[in-house]
């Protein structure tokens, strides 16, 4: 799956010149070095200045003369490559990757990122071991079932297919896409740049820098078609549960077909890819069922939801609420936003920006350019903010609220809020959060502040207590008469895999083990007592920032390598050891407890009913990538295939 770097003899100099003249200098510099091997492009006076915020910084902060030199050299290097000269450094070693990454950002980048970035840029792509012949010869009954055909499930399917491992995907919806198929509400789009919120092994020519829902859903469908996965996917098939058959060392999965028939499917391995944002959370509001108008949850949107000329209430002020409000405000006669807690909101001029044709041309025709463009997005949207998450243990002595970095973010975000709502002290008071930045996911301004200032829009900082006829009644006793209620109240993120019922060894229910909302897993991927069961987007794997897709690819690599090892080693079962599981989770909890989102007074879907953080990972993305970069079978009890039905599960016997 290595990105194609074969010479492109059809490159036209005039088009190349126009494209390079508009290209991003910090991306061109590592491209230049990889093509030519000339060290001067990685040093002064060509080194870009550090990037501020999330600016694209096309010039690299360099003077016009240096820019002209770089662009002219890039044109010559690309033409030489087009004519057949091989790249000088097509697969940089870690030490060189550090230099290239640091040049692209104009700041030092630690080596811990080298492996992850090389994989994500296609310089050292993941290639699963092919075990198809072994399956055919020795394990003809070996099979995998994946639950869910969203981003994670499709990523896993791509790699299983490449490994030659038989699989089926059961998807409850009528189409693939998961969250991006289900959520059709107005304004739905990513809050991570499209070129980062996509598979590293399947780049796309996105029309927008932050793609809308329709384009993302189409992208997932195109991945299914490109990798020829259609025949492995069963749409409209809802998995209700699964049980471990100890005699056969396999899973028996209960599936409801589109016609209502309940089927049982058997598999050696069961992989859940149900997602974190899959089951809507409908609030228990007194009288909601008897509301005279229309009620809809944002995740269950319908095309016929009445908005035009109506009095519309949106309950919630999180990510989906922001998008709905900004999208429908001008269609409603009156829009009331009911907010329990304000959100931190960051400016971003690229939210509705279009990708231009010259950038797409560079992506297609200039080797390595797309990869370095993606790397810059990764750094700006993932790693830049991580330092603001840990709480400084000496903050009180230093006079800090959280830490120097977090307090700096607070100052910046407060300044932005005040500038956007200048002259509206009432809105400023309601919109200023009481918790620190990054206590919840930082949101991007998509016109939210401008919408709140419109005369027919009202922001109510209160909680809905009840519904009385056509009125929402707040805890403060105020009534708001409305025609349509839109619930932007999120999902049941703490209840992983709800409502699936999964029974492991001795019939033990996974939901019982997890005490409903206290899920735990080793690497967020597997839990003792449940052999051959692996989770994608499992407990404590929500990244501290950036694109989930990067984590999905890391988890997929780990799971596919482990499944391939089962075939190679003739193993019928693998089960995480209890001590490995417990040590990992002790370390995880201790690190999560040091984060801003675990501070006293900060509440969010990250935490369960007991206050434990159950969704988020405290690890940086490269740290988690390194933890999942190889499988250590010593972490598992393994059962050789020759011992099917036996009780022994020791690693020693397998050896």
JOHU-V766116 format. One record per pair of residues at least 6 apart in sequence whose C-alpha atoms are under 8 Angstrom apart, sorted by the first residue. I is the first residue (numbers start at 1). GAP is how many residues later the second one is. D is the distance in Angstrom with one decimal. If there is no record, write none. Layout:
# JOHU-V766116
I_GAP_D / I_GAP_D
This chain:
# JOHU-V766116
1_121_7.8 / 1_124_6.6 / 1_125_7.6 / 1_126_6.9 / 1_200_6.3 / 2_120_5.4 / 2_121_6.9 / 2_122_7.2 / 2_123_5.7 / 2_199_7.6 / 3_119_5.4 / 3_120_7.5 / 3_198_7.5 / 4_363_8.0 / 5_362_5.9 / 7_74_6.0 / 7_75_4.7 / 7_76_6.9 / 7_77_5.9 / 7_79_7.9 / 8_73_7.8 / 8_74_4.9 / 8_75_7.7 / 8_357_7.1 / 9_73_4.9 / 9_74_5.9 / 9_75_7.9 / 10_72_7.6 / 11_68_7.4 / 11_71_6.8 / 11_354_7.5 / 13_62_7.8 / 13_66_7.6 / 16_59_6.8 / 17_58_6.5 / 18_340_7.5 / 19_339_5.0 / 19_340_6.9 / 19_342_7.0 / 19_343_6.4 / 20_51_6.1 / 20_54_7.4 / 20_55_7.0 / 20_342_7.5 / 21_50_6.4 / 22_36_7.8 / 22_336_7.3 / 22_337_7.9 / 23_35_6.6 / 23_336_7.0 / 23_339_7.7 / 24_32_7.6 / 24_33_7.1 / 24_34_4.3 / 24_35_6.6 / 24_36_7.3 / 25_23_7.8 / 25_32_8.0 / 25_33_5.7 / 25_34_5.6 / 25_35_5.4 / 25_42_7.2 / 25_45_7.5 / 25_46_7.8 / 26_22_6.3 / 26_31_8.0 / 26_32_7.4 / 26_33_7.8 / 26_34_5.6 / 26_77_7.0 / 26_78_4.6 / 26_79_6.7 / 26_80_7.8 / 27_77_5.8 / 27_342_6.2 / 27_345_5.3 / 27_346_5.9 / 27_349_7.9 / 28_42_7.7 / 28_43_7.8 / 28_46_7.0 / 28_341_6.7 / 29_12_5.9 / 29_13_7.0 / 29_41_7.4 / 29_74_7.2 / 29_75_6.9 / 30_11_7.6 / 30_12_7.5 / 30_70_5.4 / 30_71_7.8 / 30_73_7.0 / 30_74_6.6 / 30_342_7.5 / 31_43_7.9 / 31_336_7.2 / 31_337_5.8 / 31_338_6.1 / 31_341_7.8 / 32_6_7.7 / 32_9_7.1 / 32_41_7.5 / 32_42_5.8 / 32_45_6.8 / 33_6_6.8 / 33_8_6.4 / 33_9_7.5 / 33_55_7.7 / 33_56_7.6 / 34_53_6.0 / 34_54_5.6 / 34_55_4.6 / 34_56_6.2 / 35_42_6.4 / 35_43_7.6 / 35_46_7.2 / 35_51_7.4 / 35_52_4.3 / 35_53_5.2 / 35_54_6.6 / 35_55_7.7 / 36_41_6.7 / 36_51_6.6 / 36_52_5.4 / 36_53_7.9 / 37_51_5.2 / 37_52_6.6 / 40_6_7.7 / 41_6_7.4 / 41_29_8.0 / 42_57_7.2 / 42_58_7.2 / 42_61_5.9 / 43_60_7.9 / 45_21_7.6 / 46_16_7.3 / 46_20_6.5 / 46_24_7.9 / 47_56_6.2 / 47_59_6.2 / 48_12_4.7 / 48_13_5.9 / 48_14_6.4 / 48_55_6.9 / 48_56_7.4 / 48_57_7.2 / 48_58_4.9 / 49_11_6.1 / 49_12_5.5 / 49_13_7.5 / 49_56_7.7 / 49_57_5.0 / 49_58_7.7 / 50_55_6.0 / 50_56_4.5 / 50_57_5.7 / 51_6_6.8 / 51_54_6.6 / 51_55_7.2 / 53_327_7.3 / 54_294_7.5 / 54_326_5.8 / 54_327_7.5 / 59_8_6.9 / 78_288_6.8 / 78_289_8.0 / 81_6_6.9 / 90_33_6.8 / 91_32_5.3 / 91_33_6.6 / 92_26_8.0 / 92_31_7.5 / 94_17_6.8 / 94_20_5.4 / 94_21_6.9 / 95_16_7.2 / 97_14_7.8 / 97_17_5.7 / 97_21_7.5 / 98_11_6.2 / 98_12_6.7 / 98_13_5.7 / 98_15_8.0 / 98_16_6.3 / 101_7_8.0 / 101_8_6.3 / 101_274_7.9 / 102_6_4.9 / 102_7_5.1 / 104_268_7.3 / 104_272_7.0 / 105_271_6.8 / 112_510_6.3 / 112_511_7.4 / 113_509_5.5 / 116_506_6.1 / 116_509_6.6 / 116_510_7.9 / 117_258_7.0 / 118_6_5.3 / 118_7_7.2 / 119_6_4.4 / 119_7_6.4 / 119_81_8.0 / 120_80_5.2 / 120_81_7.8 / 120_251_7.6 / 120_430_8.0 / 121_79_6.8 / 121_247_7.6 / 121_250_4.5 / 121_251_7.0 / 121_253_7.4 / 121_254_7.3 / 122_78_7.1 / 122_79_7.1 / 122_249_7.2 / 125_76_7.7 / 126_431_7.3 / 127_32_7.9 / 127_35_7.9 / 128_31_6.5 / 128_32_7.9 / 128_34_6.7 / 128_35_5.5 / 128_429_7.4 / 128_432_7.1 / 128_433_6.7 / 129_34_5.6 / 129_432_7.3 / 129_435_6.9 / 130_32_6.8 / 130_33_4.1 / 130_34_5.8 / 130_434_7.8 / 131_32_5.7 / 131_33_5.7 / 131_34_6.8 / 131_433_6.5 / 131_436_7.0 / 131_437_7.1 / 132_31_6.4 / 132_32_3.9 / 132_33_5.8 / 133_31_7.7 / 134_433_6.9 / 134_434_7.2 / 135_7_6.7 / 135_29_7.9 / 135_30_7.2 / 135_432_6.7 / 139_428_7.3 / 142_23_7.9 / 142_24_7.2 / 142_125_7.1 / 142_126_5.8 / 143_22_7.1 / 143_23_5.2 / 143_24_5.6 / 143_123_8.0 / 143_124_5.0 / 143_125_5.3 / 143_126_6.5 / 144_21_7.6 / 144_22_6.2 / 144_23_4.4 / 144_24_6.4 / 144_123_5.4 / 144_124_5.9 / 144_125_4.7 / 144_126_5.9 / 144_127_7.4 / 145_22_5.6 / 145_23_5.0 / 145_24_5.8 / 145_25_7.4 / 145_122_6.1 / 145_124_6.4 / 145_125_5.0 / 145_126_6.1 / 146_7_6.5 / 146_11_8.0 / 146_21_7.3 / 146_22_6.2 / 146_23_4.6 / 146_24_6.4 / 146_124_6.1 / 146_125_4.7 / 146_126_5.7 / 146_127_6.7 / 147_6_7.2 / 147_22_5.8 / 147_23_5.2 / 147_24_6.4 / 147_92_7.0 / 147_123_7.9 / 147_124_6.3 / 147_125_4.8 / 147_126_5.4 / 147_127_6.2 / 148_21_6.5 / 148_22_5.9 / 148_23_4.8 / 148_24_7.3 / 148_30_6.9 / 148_124_6.9 / 148_125_5.0 / 148_126_5.1 / 148_127_7.9 / 149_20_6.7 / 149_21_7.3 / 149_22_5.6 / 149_27_5.2 / 149_28_6.0 / 149_29_5.9 / 149_84_7.8 / 149_124_7.3 / 150_26_6.1 / 150_27_4.3 / 150_28_4.0 / 150_29_6.8 / 150_30_7.6 / 150_70_7.6 / 150_123_7.3 / 150_124_7.8 / 150_125_7.7 / 151_26_6.6 / 151_27_7.1 / 151_69_7.0 / 151_398_7.1 / 151_401_7.8 / 152_121_5.9 / 152_123_7.8 / 152_384_6.4 / 152_385_7.5 / 152_397_7.4 / 152_400_5.5 / 152_401_7.7 / 152_404_7.8 / 153_16_7.7 / 153_119_7.8 / 153_120_5.2 / 153_383_7.7 / 154_66_7.8 / 154_69_7.9 / 154_70_7.2 / 155_44_7.7 / 155_397_7.3 / 155_398_6.7 / 155_401_6.9 / 156_397_7.8 / 156_400_5.2 / 156_401_8.0 / 156_404_7.4 / 157_10_7.4 / 157_12_8.0 / 157_72_7.5 / 158_69_6.6 / 158_71_7.7 / 159_397_7.5 / 159_398_7.7 / 159_401_6.9 / 160_6_7.3 / 160_7_7.3 / 160_400_6.3 / 161_6_7.9 / 163_397_7.9 / 163_401_7.4 / 165_399_7.8 / 167_65_6.7 / 168_64_4.9 / 168_65_6.0 / 168_66_7.5 / 169_63_6.1 / 169_64_4.7 / 169_65_6.0 / 170_63_6.2 / 170_64_5.0 / 170_65_6.4 / 170_66_7.8 / 170_67_5.5 / 170_68_6.6 / 170_69_6.9 / 170_85_8.0 / 171_62_7.2 / 171_63_6.1 / 171_64_5.0 / 171_65_5.9 / 171_66_5.4 / 171_67_6.1 / 171_68_7.9 / 172_63_6.1 / 172_64_4.5 / 172_65_4.7 / 172_66_4.2 / 172_67_7.2 / 173_9_7.8 / 173_62_6.1 / 173_63_5.0 / 173_64_7.4 / 173_65_7.8 / 174_61_5.3 / 174_62_5.0 / 175_6_6.9 / 175_60_6.2 / 175_61_7.7 / 176_41_7.8 / 176_44_7.1 / 176_45_6.5 / 176_59_7.5 / 177_40_5.5 / 177_43_5.9 / 177_44_7.1 / 178_96_7.9 / 178_97_7.8 / 178_100_7.6 / 179_96_7.9 / 179_98_6.7 / 179_99_6.3 / 180_33_6.1 / 180_34_7.9 / 180_36_6.7 / 180_37_5.4 / 181_32_8.0 / 181_36_5.9 / 182_117_6.3 / 182_118_6.9 / 183_30_7.7 / 183_115_6.9 / 183_116_4.8 / 183_117_6.7 / 183_118_6.9 / 184_29_7.0 / 184_114_7.9 / 184_115_7.2 / 184_116_7.7 / 184_117_5.9 / 184_118_7.7 / 185_113_5.8 / 185_114_7.1 / 185_115_7.9 / 185_116_5.4 / 185_117_7.7 / 185_139_6.8 / 186_137_7.1 / 186_138_5.5 / 186_141_5.8 / 186_142_7.0 / 187_25_7.4 / 187_136_4.8 / 187_137_5.6 / 187_139_7.3 / 187_140_5.2 / 188_24_6.0 / 188_25_5.4 / 188_132_7.1 / 188_135_6.1 / 188_136_7.4 / 189_21_6.8 / 189_22_5.7 / 189_23_4.0 / 189_24_5.0 / 189_134_7.9 / 190_7_7.9 / 190_20_5.7 / 190_21_6.0 / 190_22_6.5 / 190_23_7.5 / 191_19_6.6 / 191_160_7.8 / 191_252_7.6 / 191_253_6.7 / 192_18_6.5 / 192_189_7.2 / 192_354_6.7 / 192_355_6.4 / 193_16_5.5 / 193_17_4.8 / 193_18_7.4 / 193_184_7.2 / 194_12_6.7 / 194_14_7.4 / 194_15_5.6 / 194_16_5.1 / 194_17_5.6 / 195_8_7.5 / 195_9_7.5 / 195_11_7.3 / 195_14_7.3 / 195_179_6.2 / 195_182_7.9 / 196_178_5.9 / 196_181_6.5 / 196_182_6.6 / 196_351_6.5 / 197_350_5.5 / 197_351_7.4 / 197_352_6.1 / 198_6_7.8 / 198_351_6.4 / 199_350_6.6 / 199_351_7.7 / 199_354_7.8 / 202_21_7.2 / 204_15_7.6 / 205_155_6.3 / 206_9_7.9 / 206_149_6.8 / 207_147_5.8 / 207_148_5.4 / 207_149_7.9 / 208_144_6.8 / 208_145_5.9 / 208_146_4.3 / 208_147_5.3 / 209_141_6.5 / 209_142_6.8 / 209_143_7.1 / 209_144_5.8 / 209_145_5.9 / 209_146_5.9 / 210_140_7.3 / 210_141_5.5 / 210_142_6.6 / 210_143_7.4 / 224_6_6.3 / 236_21_6.4 / 236_22_5.2 / 237_18_6.2 / 237_19_5.5 / 237_20_4.7 / 237_21_6.0 / 238_17_5.5 / 238_18_5.2 / 238_19_6.8 / 239_14_7.1 / 239_15_5.8 / 239_16_4.4 / 239_17_6.4 / 239_261_7.3 / 240_13_7.9 / 240_14_5.7 / 240_15_6.0 / 240_16_7.2 / 240_259_7.5 / 240_260_5.3 / 240_261_6.6 / 241_12_6.0 / 241_13_5.4 / 241_14_7.6 / 241_259_5.0 / 241_260_4.5 / 241_261_5.3 / 241_262_8.0 / 242_9_6.5 / 242_10_5.5 / 242_11_4.2 / 242_12_5.8 / 242_258_8.0 / 242_259_6.5 / 242_260_4.8 / 242_261_6.3 / 243_8_5.7 / 243_9_5.4 / 243_10_6.6 / 243_259_5.8 / 243_260_4.5 / 243_261_6.0 / 243_264_7.3 / 244_6_6.0 / 244_7_4.7 / 244_8_6.4 / 244_259_6.2 / 244_260_5.0 / 244_261_6.3 / 244_263_7.5 / 244_286_7.5 / 244_287_7.9 / 245_6_5.8 / 245_7_6.7 / 246_259_6.9 / 246_399_6.4 / 247_397_6.8 / 247_398_4.3 / 247_399_7.6 / 248_396_6.2 / 248_397_5.9 / 249_19_7.0 / 249_323_6.3 / 249_324_6.3 / 249_395_6.3 / 249_396_6.8 / 250_16_6.8 / 250_17_5.7 / 250_18_4.5 / 250_19_6.9 / 250_282_7.8 / 251_15_5.6 / 251_16_5.2 / 251_17_6.1 / 251_18_6.8 / 251_19_6.7 / 252_12_6.3 / 252_13_5.7 / 252_14_4.6 / 252_15_6.7 / 253_11_5.5 / 253_12_5.1 / 253_13_6.1 / 253_14_7.7 / 254_8_6.8 / 254_9_5.8 / 254_10_4.8 / 254_11_6.6 / 255_7_5.6 / 255_8_5.1 / 255_9_6.1 / 255_10_7.3 / 256_6_4.4 / 256_7_6.1 / 257_6_7.1 / 268_264_7.0 / 268_304_7.4 / 268_305_8.0 / 269_263_4.9 / 269_264_6.1 / 269_265_7.9 / 269_294_7.8 / 270_262_6.3 / 270_263_5.0 / 270_264_6.4 / 271_262_5.9 / 271_263_4.8 / 271_264_5.7 / 271_265_7.2 / 272_225_7.9 / 272_261_7.8 / 272_262_6.4 / 272_263_4.9 / 272_264_5.9 / 273_262_6.4 / 273_263_4.9 / 273_264_6.7 / 274_223_6.5 / 274_262_7.7 / 274_263_7.8 / 275_222_7.9 / 275_261_7.3 / 275_262_5.7 / 275_263_7.8 / 276_215_7.9 / 276_216_7.9 / 276_217_5.4 / 276_220_7.0 / 276_261_6.5 / 276_262_7.7 / 277_213_7.8 / 277_214_5.6 / 277_215_7.3 / 277_216_6.2 / 278_213_6.7 / 278_214_7.8 / 279_212_5.4 / 279_213_5.8 / 279_214_7.8 / 279_219_7.4 / 280_17_7.5 / 280_19_6.5 / 280_209_7.8 / 280_210_6.0 / 280_211_4.2 / 280_212_6.1 / 281_208_6.2 / 281_209_5.6 / 281_210_4.5 / 281_211_5.3 / 282_15_7.4 / 282_205_7.4 / 282_207_6.7 / 283_206_7.1 / 285_179_7.3 / 285_180_6.3 / 285_181_5.4 / 285_182_7.1 / 286_179_6.9 / 286_180_4.6 / 286_181_6.1 / 287_179_5.9 / 287_180_4.7 / 287_181_6.4 / 288_178_7.1 / 288_179_5.4 / 290_177_7.9 / 290_179_7.2 / 291_176_6.5 / 291_177_7.1 / 291_178_5.6 / 291_179_6.0 / 292_177_5.9 / 292_178_5.5 / 292_191_7.7 / 293_177_6.7 / 293_189_7.7 / 293_190_5.0 / 293_191_5.6 / 293_192_7.6 / 294_11_7.4 / 294_12_7.4 / 294_189_6.6 / 294_190_4.7 / 294_191_6.1 / 295_189_6.0 / 295_190_4.7 / 295_191_6.0 / 295_192_7.4 / 296_9_7.6 / 296_189_6.4 / 296_190_5.1 / 296_191_6.1 / 297_189_5.7 / 297_190_4.4 / 297_191_6.2 / 297_192_7.6 / 298_22_7.2 / 298_188_6.5 / 298_189_5.9 / 298_190_5.5 / 306_178_6.8 / 307_21_7.3 / 307_24_6.3 / 307_25_5.6 / 307_177_7.2 / 308_23_5.0 / 308_24_5.3 / 308_25_7.4 / 309_22_6.3 / 309_23_4.7 / 309_24_4.6 / 309_25_7.8 / 310_22_5.1 / 310_23_5.3 / 310_24_6.7 / 310_172_7.7 / 310_173_6.0 / 310_174_7.1 / 311_21_6.2 / 311_22_5.7 / 311_23_4.6 / 311_24_6.0 / 311_25_7.8 / 311_170_7.5 / 311_171_4.7 / 311_172_5.1 / 311_173_6.4 / 312_20_6.4 / 312_21_7.8 / 312_22_6.1 / 312_23_4.9 / 312_24_6.3 / 312_170_5.7 / 312_171_6.0 / 312_172_4.8 / 312_173_6.0 / 312_174_7.5 / 313_22_5.8 / 313_23_4.6 / 313_24_5.8 / 313_25_7.3 / 313_169_6.4 / 313_170_7.9 / 313_171_6.2 / 313_172_4.9 / 313_173_6.1 / 314_7_6.9 / 314_11_7.3 / 314_21_7.6 / 314_22_6.2 / 314_23_4.9 / 314_24_6.2 / 314_171_6.0 / 314_172_4.8 / 314_173_6.1 / 314_174_6.7 / 315_6_7.6 / 315_22_6.1 / 315_23_4.9 / 315_24_6.6 / 315_149_8.0 / 315_170_7.4 / 315_171_6.2 / 315_172_5.1 / 315_173_5.7 / 315_174_6.8 / 316_21_7.1 / 316_22_5.9 / 316_23_5.2 / 316_24_7.0 / 316_171_6.9 / 316_172_5.1 / 316_173_5.7 / 317_20_7.3 / 317_21_7.3 / 317_22_5.5 / 317_23_7.7 / 317_24_7.5 / 317_25_7.0 / 317_26_7.2 / 317_171_7.4 / 318_25_6.9 / 318_125_7.8 / 318_170_7.4 / 319_124_6.4 / 320_168_6.1 / 320_170_8.0 / 321_167_5.3 / 322_124_7.5 / 322_126_6.1 / 323_123_7.1 / 323_125_8.0 / 325_12_7.9 / 325_123_7.4 / 325_126_7.6 / 326_120_7.1 / 326_121_6.1 / 326_122_5.8 / 326_125_6.1 / 329_6_6.3 / 329_122_7.1 / 329_128_7.4 / 333_123_6.9 / 334_122_5.1 / 334_123_6.1 / 335_121_6.3 / 335_122_4.8 / 335_123_6.3 / 336_121_5.9 / 336_122_4.8 / 336_123_6.1 / 336_124_7.1 / 337_120_7.6 / 337_121_6.1 / 337_122_4.9 / 337_123_5.9 / 338_121_6.3 / 338_122_4.8 / 338_123_6.1 / 338_124_6.3 / 338_125_6.8 / 338_126_7.4 / 339_120_7.2 / 339_121_6.0 / 339_122_4.9 / 339_123_5.9 / 339_124_6.7 / 340_121_5.9 / 340_122_5.4 / 340_123_5.3 / 341_92_6.9 / 341_120_7.2 / 342_88_6.9 / 342_89_5.2 / 342_90_6.1 / 342_91_4.8 / 342_92_7.7 / 343_88_7.1 / 343_89_7.4 / 343_90_5.8 / 343_97_7.8 / 343_99_7.5 / 343_100_7.2 / 344_69_7.0 / 344_88_7.5 / 344_89_6.4 / 344_93_6.2 / 344_94_7.9 / 344_98_5.7 / 344_99_6.3 / 345_68_6.8 / 345_72_7.6 / 345_97_6.1 / 345_98_4.7 / 345_99_5.4 / 345_100_5.8 / 346_67_6.3 / 346_70_7.5 / 346_96_7.0 / 346_97_6.1 / 346_98_4.9 / 346_99_5.8 / 347_69_7.4 / 347_97_6.0 / 347_98_5.4 / 348_96_6.4 / 348_97_6.6 / 351_93_8.0 / 351_95_6.6 / 362_7_6.7 / 362_8_7.3 / 363_6_6.1 / 363_7_4.8 / 364_6_7.9 / 378_168_6.9 / 378_169_8.0 / 381_164_6.9 / 381_165_5.1 / 382_162_7.7 / 382_163_4.8 / 382_164_4.0 / 382_165_7.3 / 382_239_7.9 / 383_162_7.3 / 383_163_7.7 / 383_237_7.6 / 383_238_7.9 / 385_160_7.3 / 386_158_6.9 / 386_159_7.1 / 386_234_7.3 / 387_18_6.6 / 387_19_7.8 / 388_15_7.0 / 388_16_7.9 / 388_17_5.0 / 388_18_4.4 / 388_21_7.7 / 388_50_7.6 / 389_17_7.0 / 389_49_6.5 / 389_206_5.5 / 389_207_5.3 / 389_208_7.7 / 390_13_7.7 / 390_204_5.7 / 390_205_4.4 / 390_206_5.9 / 391_11_5.3 / 391_12_5.9 / 391_203_5.7 / 391_204_5.5 / 391_205_5.6 / 392_10_6.0 / 392_11_5.1 / 395_6_6.3 / 395_7_6.0 / 395_8_6.0 / 400_7_6.9 / 401_6_6.5 / 402_34_7.5 / 402_194_7.2 / 406_30_7.6 / 406_31_6.7 / 409_28_6.9 / 410_26_7.1 / 410_27_6.1 / 414_18_7.5 / 417_11_7.2 / 417_14_7.9 / 417_15_7.7 / 417_32_7.9 / 418_10_6.6 / 420_29_6.3 / 420_30_7.3 / 421_6_6.8 / 421_7_6.2 / 421_28_6.7 / 421_29_7.9 / 421_32_7.6 / 422_6_8.0 / 424_29_7.9 / 427_25_7.9 / 427_32_7.5 / 430_29_7.8 / 430_30_7.9 / 430_31_6.1 / 435_166_7.2 / 435_167_5.9 / 436_160_7.2 / 438_158_6.7 / 438_159_6.6 / 439_157_5.4 / 439_158_4.0 / 439_159_7.5 / 439_160_7.9 / 439_163_6.2 / 439_164_7.8 / 439_165_7.8 / 440_157_6.5 / 440_164_6.3 / 440_166_8.0 / 451_6_7.2 / 452_6_6.8 / 452_7_6.8 / 462_12_6.2 / 462_13_6.7 / 462_14_7.1 / 463_11_5.5 / 463_12_5.8 / 464_8_6.5 / 464_9_5.8 / 464_10_4.3 / 464_11_6.1 / 465_7_7.7 / 465_8_5.7 / 465_9_5.0 / 465_10_5.2 / 466_6_6.1 / 466_7_5.1 / 466_8_6.9 / 467_6_5.8 / 470_11_5.5 / 470_12_5.8 / 470_13_6.7 / 471_8_5.7 / 471_9_5.1 / 471_10_4.1 / 471_11_6.0 / 472_7_5.5 / 472_8_5.1 / 472_9_6.4 / 472_10_7.5 / 473_6_4.6 / 473_7_6.6 / 492_6_7.8 / 493_112_6.5 / 493_113_7.8 / 493_122_7.3 / 494_23_5.1 / 494_24_7.2 / 494_25_7.8 / 494_111_6.8 / 494_112_7.2 / 494_113_7.1 / 494_114_5.8 / 494_120_6.4 / 494_121_6.7 / 495_21_6.0 / 495_22_4.6 / 495_23_7.5 / 495_24_7.5 / 496_21_7.0 / 496_23_6.7 / 496_42_7.1 / 496_43_7.1 / 501_8_6.9 / 501_9_7.2 / 501_10_7.0 / 502_7_5.7 / 502_8_5.5 / 502_9_7.4 / 503_6_4.4 / 503_7_6.1 / 503_27_7.8 / 504_6_7.0 / 504_25_5.9 / 504_26_4.8 / 504_27_7.4 / 505_24_5.5 / 505_25_6.3 / 505_26_8.0 / 508_21_7.9 / 511_6_8.0 / 514_6_6.9 / 517_91_6.0 / 517_92_7.3 / 517_97_8.0 / 518_90_6.6 / 518_94_7.7 / 518_96_6.5 / 519_20_5.8 / 519_95_6.6 / 520_7_7.1 / 520_19_5.6 / 520_20_7.5 / 520_65_7.2 / 520_94_7.5 / 521_6_4.8 / 521_17_7.4 / 521_18_6.2 / 521_60_6.7 / 521_64_7.4 / 522_54_7.4 / 522_58_7.4 / 522_59_5.0 / 522_62_6.3 / 522_63_7.0 / 523_18_7.8 / 523_61_7.4 / 523_104_7.8 / 523_105_7.5 / 524_11_7.0 / 524_12_7.9 / 524_13_7.4 / 524_14_4.9 / 524_15_4.9 / 524_16_5.8 / 524_17_5.8 / 525_9_5.2 / 525_10_4.6 / 525_11_6.4 / 525_12_7.9 / 525_13_5.9 / 525_14_7.7 / 525_30_7.4 / 526_7_6.3 / 526_8_5.0 / 526_9_6.2 / 526_49_8.0 / 526_50_6.7 / 527_6_7.8 / 527_48_7.6 / 527_49_6.2 / 527_54_7.2 / 528_47_6.0 / 528_48_5.0 / 528_49_6.1 / 528_50_5.9 / 528_53_7.3 / 529_46_7.0 / 529_47_7.9 / 530_45_6.6 / 531_42_6.0 / 531_43_5.5 / 531_44_4.4 / 531_45_7.5 / 532_41_5.9 / 532_42_5.6 / 532_43_6.5 / 534_25_7.2 / 536_16_6.8 / 536_19_6.6 / 536_20_7.5 / 537_15_7.0 / 538_77_8.0 / 539_75_5.9 / 539_76_5.5 / 539_77_7.6 / 540_73_7.6 / 540_74_5.3 / 540_75_4.3 / 540_76_4.4 / 540_77_4.7 / 541_10_7.7 / 541_74_6.3 / 541_75_5.6 / 541_76_4.9 / 542_6_7.1 / 542_73_5.6 / 542_74_4.5 / 542_75_5.6 / 543_8_7.3 / 543_73_6.2 / 543_74_5.6 / 543_75_7.7 / 543_76_7.8 / 543_77_7.6 / 543_78_6.8 / 544_72_6.7 / 544_73_6.4 / 544_74_6.6 / 544_75_7.5 / 544_76_7.0 / 544_77_7.9 / 550_71_8.0 / 551_70_7.3 / 551_73_7.9 / 551_74_7.4 / 554_71_5.7 / 554_74_6.4 / 554_75_7.1 / 555_73_6.7 / 557_71_7.7 / 557_72_7.3 / 558_70_5.6 / 558_71_6.4 / 558_72_6.4 / 558_73_6.4 / 561_69_7.7 / 561_70_6.9 / 562_69_6.2 / 565_6_7.9 / 566_6_6.8 / 566_7_7.5 / 566_8_7.7 / 569_71_7.7 / 570_70_5.9 / 570_71_5.4 / 571_67_6.7 / 571_68_5.5 / 571_69_4.2 / 571_70_4.9 / 571_83_7.9 / 572_66_7.7 / 572_67_5.6 / 572_68_5.6 / 572_69_4.5 / 572_72_6.8 / 573_65_5.6 / 573_66_5.0 / 573_67_7.2 / 573_68_7.8 / 574_62_5.9 / 574_63_5.7 / 574_64_4.5 / 574_65_6.4 / 575_61_5.2 / 575_62_5.1 / 575_63_6.4 / 576_59_6.0 / 576_60_4.4 / 576_61_6.2 / 577_58_5.9 / 577_59_5.2 / 577_60_6.1 / 580_55_6.2 / 588_29_7.5 / 588_30_6.8 / 589_24_7.6 / 591_27_5.9 / 592_6_6.8 / 592_21_6.9 / 592_24_7.8 / 592_25_7.1 / 592_26_5.2 / 593_6_7.6 / 593_20_8.0 / 595_23_7.4 / 597_6_7.6 / 597_7_8.0 / 597_9_7.7 / 598_9_8.0 / 598_14_7.9 / 598_15_6.9 / 605_10_7.8 / 606_7_5.4 / 606_8_6.0 / 606_9_5.1 / 606_10_6.2 / 607_6_4.2 / 607_7_5.6 / 607_8_7.1 / 608_6_6.4 / 634_17_7.1 / 636_15_7.2 / 637_12_5.5 / 637_13_5.2 / 637_14_5.3 / 638_11_5.4 / 638_12_5.9 / 638_13_5.3 / 638_16_6.5 / 639_9_7.2 / 639_10_5.0 / 639_11_6.9 / 639_12_7.5 / 639_14_8.0 / 639_15_6.3 / 640_13_7.9 / 640_14_5.4
